[in-house]
Amino acid sequence: MATTTLSVPEIHCDHCRAAIEGALSPIDGVEGIDVDLENRVVRVEHDDELQLGAVVEAIEDQGYDVPNRDAYVRAS
């Protein structure tokens, strides 16, 4: 099990929290999600095998920017 913390500067309300939790919870390998509105980060507990690019893309699909996304998304 690993924990990854992603900066998501645009999150600020319960709607943001619900959107991100809803997008991440169906991803295989995601075991826990903590959307920290005060610090504007998302902490994801996940299996070691999880491709973090899927997490970043799910957050971005909800309309939020993930700075430094290249650190988590592998080039194809």
Secondary structure, 3 states (H helix, E strand, C coil): CEEEEEECCCCCCHHHHHHHHHHHCCCCCEEEEEEECCCCEEEEEECCCCCHHHHHHHHHHCCCCCCCHHHCCCCC
